[in-house]
């Protein structure tokens, strides 16, 4: 079956004309897709022959909302989305003074196995298509009744493990054929898939890049992030420097502060040495509760000491405000909630 929602206008035109339909039909179909048509029979200005063809050969990707949790602490909303094949992913809508930001998923589950993240503990099923990523944004927009202006791919999954679909998503979602969200309002987060960071740099796209670092040495990073055994810190930093040189864009390093694990003064100095001279920002995240992980977040005093040391070495760093913690919507807490018998 063909995923027509992952096509741009030119691709949709080629698909229809190659199957014997008039060129102008592609704009009609695209118009219905932009109106969130949920069934080919809803496309009433299409001839029956074309509707029958589409029903037999294509499908309309979706991200139907089946559960909504609203934080009592802030305006954060967590969604559970059901995909066309019955798989589930989670997304988080956050409200800031500059507009609404949605954190979307790029995979059902995750292969990376970071010990402080709940997503990988629920296993991996498959990667999402570009249209399924867009569908999460659109479903949330319909639910909240407002346009979403910023997107972060920091939900379930490793975006660069789903590289081709993610790049197609970026190009499609930023186009007039889709939601027309500017590249500068989109951020991709990766745990450090080195070859893909280089490929991404070569594309010269203007979206943001966020790298999950979480430790300044290979020994410490490998304890919590298995990906480091394949792509150690030296390779990762070389790829980051390549990205900055190619794009002249600042990189954000995500760093989960874990009590007695990676939050000492010495660790802060090691991190400052690692990042010295880089065009970067460090986003410090007090680690969130994940069942079975046994980690505790660093104290506020320790968080501030860590920031102060980085600042003293000229490294720009801030502590991220925790959002949606009462509904398990914070970093590392998204998972596949609906298993058999849980629906």
Helices and strands as residue ranges (DSSP letters): E 2-3, G 4-6, H 9-18, H 25-34, G 40-42, H 48-57, E 58-59, E 64-70, E 77-82, E 88-96, E 99-103, E 107-109, G 119-122, E 124-127, H 130-144, E 150-153, G 159-162, H 163-173, G 183-185, E 186-190, H 194-203, E 208-212, H 218-224, H 227-230, H 233-247, E 251-257, H 265-275, E 280-286, H 300-312, E 317-319, G 325-327
